[in-house]
Amino acid sequence: QALQVRAVSCGASDAARRGCRCTMADLNSQAFWNEFMRRPDAKAAYQSERKLQMKKGMWLEEKRRIEEEGGHRKVLGDALEEAPADIKKLVAPMFHIRVVEQFLWMIYDECQNKGMPFLEKLRDESTLVHLRKLRENFQEGGEERMKDLESNWLSICHGIADAEEAKKEVKPITADIHTLKQVLEFAQECKREGNIKF
């Protein structure tokens, strides 16, 4: 919209300089916009508008992610209120770390999907072992070590996702015999017309 307003004002001033009148019909024509976009100031305005829109999109995505993580944190905090004291002591000092929060959310989400109690899953030995390892890493290396763990974890997750994507077979499109016949006839007709025009 900002670009269009600039275009209207620039187009009108150009028209006044040339001694012609710029009408609304001109503004709605593709030729006017093609000519307008050739101007350096229009290109610069378009580029800056595009960059601004990209920044806004990135900011909105970041805002959505932060709000979503805040919602997850609140839900997890409420769920951990009823946890036994030993689990609270284990989790509390590192609850603000993103990789811990993501791990707890994965457990919580799995429990919700499978209809299992969250606290029972937290007491599970494999979960406790993982939480203890996270706590040891946090105590030994602080937040810096946890950031390294998160980047390693994300690279493993992305690798698994990429491997799963590669496993998916590309299935050929199925078509009945009549559709196939029509497509082949159309291709033949295009080829024949192309040969005639050439």
Buried (B, 14 or more C-beta within 10 A) or exposed (E): EEBEEBBBEBBBEBBEEEEEEBEEEBBEEEEBBEBBEEBEEBEEBBEEBEEEEEEEEEEEEEEEEEEEBEEBBEBBEEBBEEBEEEBEEBBEEBBEBBBBBBBBBEBBEEBEEEEEEBBEBBBEEEBBEBBEEBBEBBEEEEEEBBBEBBEEEEEEEEEEEEEEEEEEEEEEEEEEEEEEEEEEEEEEEEEEEEEEEE
